[in-house]
Amino acid sequence: MTKKILITGGAGFIGSALVRHIIETTDHYVMNVDNLTYAGNLDSLTSVENNPKYYFEKIDICDQNNINKIFNKYNPDIIFHLAAESHVDRSISAPNKFIQTNIIGTYNLLEEARSFWSNLKNNKKDSFRFIHISTDEVYGDLGNTNELFTEESPYAPSSPYSASKASSDHLARAWHRTFNLPVLITNCSNNYGPYQFPEKLIPLVILNAINGKKIPVYGDGHQIRDWLYVGDHVKALLKIALEAKSGQSYNIGGRNELKNIDVINTICSILNELKPPNHLPINKYEELITHVDDRIGHDLRYAIDFTKLENDLGWKPNENFGTGIKKTIQWYLNNLEWCKIVVKNNQ
Ligand code: NAD
């Protein structure tokens, strides 16, 4: 059955991948609600902007009146809530926006969704879903252990970013438990892929390298993250929205645990082949790697166990890091104009 899907943060990295995936591969309608912060770019949505099933509204999720109007105007069947401040370094230098958007904004959406949902009837009410998209960073630091995060792992966030996301997860869970709102929570590991804003590790390394700039590595670069290709993430999100029971939470990951320094070396070595640095006074891109002071409070290791999602819904990622990173690097090399535009728009 065709659904009306409201996506917050649909002009961001993961949100735009979700919008494109739904519009390009299904019959569902998409209402994208995004206030276009530095991380939101309509240039990531040019392939769908003229599609009659796609709508865009420039609205701040902290603005309760306008969120109320959006619910009444579009009558959504499913909400994917991705709008957030998402960069850890920015949360350390300026936490206020993280508290506003990630906590107050989520509260507004939950309240407006609750009021809208409570007036729905029968099947519409039963099948309504609010998917709250969160991160594995809410679980804190695994340190030097071999453990994995499961859905039962205790919350122990380290940064203002992860603490604000943890707060929003607690609100989402409480709105299910107290008000029965059909909420699902997803906690995903580090995403990578096309259209990621160039301040995040992978696009930053690619662009610094080909421009002959230093490639900064925090501390010794031994921090471990589990990497998931964004296309696999958005497939998991749609599957969860359409097939999972309300009230559940799901971890999503790629089973691709890598040290940051190994990610950086892999990118350099692929770039040496795809775009040899003949235009620069170096022999290989690895020469640009420079160690800088570690981020304060930097977690050493995150790792996800997504067995529950595999067993309940049969999801697993299609890409491994080797295949996904090649596609990603090639995309950035082919889309330098997009990179220039989004960086220029934010200067
Ligand atoms: P992003 O920073 O690329 O995009 C965030 C989007 O939200 C932008 O389009 C921005 O304009 C919009 N936005 C911000 N504040 C808003 C507000 N007040 N009102 C309306 N729109 C607003 O983020 P992303 O990497 O695409 O992440 C999306 C979600 O997924 C976030 O909730 C994040 O916590 C979560 N997540 C991200 C990752 C990752 O690796 N990127 C991993 C796990 C979970």
Residues whose N, C-alpha, C, O or C-beta is under 5 A from the ligand:
A	BS01	NAD	G9 A11 G12 F13 I14 G15 V33 D34 N35 L36 T37 A39 G40 N41 I59 D60 I61 C62 H81 L82 A83 A84 E85 S86 T101 G105 I133 S134 T135 C188 S189 N190 N191
